[in-house]
Amino acid sequence: MSLKNLVETAVQMLVEEPDAVTVEESDDRGTKVFEVRVAPPDVGRVIGKEGRVITCVRQLVGAAGAKEQTRAVVKVITDD
């Protein structure tokens, strides 16, 4: 499973509207950056209370990236 699929699957399991989840992968100086967009009502679910949920997702992706010897970062993009 690729890191992008891992991020997408993890976030889809958290939200009410899994079809609205999009993950864009980019490369920034050797670091894989995953930008996650979800439906506006689901942003709070992904971030979690005091950021606990997104912290867990970031740790999961970071560990999987370390196994592949690459740095990975997850960002939640909100459309304000």
Buried (B, 14 or more C-beta within 10 A) or exposed (E): EEBBEBBBEBBBEBBEEBEBBEBEBEEEEEEBBBBBBBBEEBBEBBBBEEEEBBEEBBEBBBEBBEEEEBBBBBEBEEEE
